[in-house]
Amino acid sequence: MFNLLAAEGLSGNLAEIVAKLKTLMDNFWIYIVLALAAVVVVWGAYVGIKIAIAHRNEEKINARDMVKNLIIGIIIIFVVAMGAPLLINGLSAWVGTGA
């Protein structure tokens, strides 16, 4: 009996946490995306400048590695940005609060 009550209390607390997390994501989603886009633009400009001023072979290789890391970073940011709302909706459905 106690375990059942404790499980219901935990489910209620988890439902509240998921609801607050969902509200937080809904309110700040555009700002998060804009901040990530700004970081990508600034870092892309930095990498572009590094490529433009690279004269020695080592600098060119380093600049190419930076481009590769920039592309990998963009892919990771995209996956996380698309996965976070799906994870929150999955948590919401798992807890039973509805999507």
Helices and strands as residue ranges (DSSP letters): H 2-53, H 57-95
